Amino acid sequence: MSNTHLSSKGQVVLPKAVREALRLAAGDELLVTLEGQSVRLTPRRKGIRQVLAGLQGHLPSRDLEPAALFAAEKAAARERWTCPEPAEWSR
């Protein structure tokens, strides 16, 4: 468990270990849920259009069949949004 603080602008810094464990990057969206006296932050899953847009220009377009491109995009999306168990956060 880690401590953080609320800035004067209402911002919260997530500890590096948590960001890395959840594979969060700058600009990622989080869903904020109020649960009694607690706040839950949950990474919002990206739709396939957002994943494809993010891959545009990063994958070589030559020699890739549509099926291979789709498989690469699907694997990238699955890897990006696989959430580890909380016990792995401190690793």
N, C-alpha and C positions, 0 to 999 in steps of 0.2 A: 504494500500500500504506500502511496506517495501523497505528499501534500503539495498544494499549489495555491495561488491566490487570485482574487478577482481584482483587476485593475480599475482605475478610475473611469475607464471607458467601457467597463463591463466585459472585458476580455479575460479569458482563462487560458493559461498555457498548459498543454498536456505534456506530461513528462516524456522525455525522449524514448524511454523503454516502452511506454504505452504506444506512442506513435509508430515505433518500429514494429512492435508486435502486431499491430492492426494494419500495418503497411499504409499509414496515412501520410498524405503529402499536402503541401500548401495548396489551398483551393478546394480540397475535398469537402463535401457537404456532410454535416452531421445532423441527425434528427434529435431534437431536444424534447424530452418528455419529463414532466413533473410527476413524481410518484410520492405522494404524501409530502414529507419533508426532504426528499432526495431528488436529485436531478440525474437523469440517465441520458447519456450521449451515445447515439448509435450511428455508425457510418451508413450513409444512404447509398444504396446500390446504384451503380450507373446502368443505364439502359444500353442496349447494344449499339444504338446510334451514337451515344457519347463515347463508347469504347472505340468504335470505328473511327470517329472523328479524331480521337487521341492518337490513333495508330497512323493516321494519314501522314505521309511523308517520312515515317520512321521505318517502314518495311520496304525492302527492295521490290519493285513491281515487276521486274523482268523474271522470266522463267517460273512465275508462280501461277499455277492453275487456280481457278476460282475455288475449287474444293480445298486446296492446300491453304489458300489465304483465309478461308472461312475457319478452318481447323486452327490456324495460328491465332486468329482473333478470339475464338472461343476459349482456347487455352490461356491466353493473356487475361481475358476477363475472369476466368475461374481462379487463376493465381492471384489476381489483384484483390478479389473479394472473398478469399478464404479467410475466415476469422479464427485465429487460434484460441485455444481455451485460456481462461484467465490465469491459470497456473503457469502458462508459458510467457506471460507478460514480463516477468522479471529476468528472463534469460537474455 
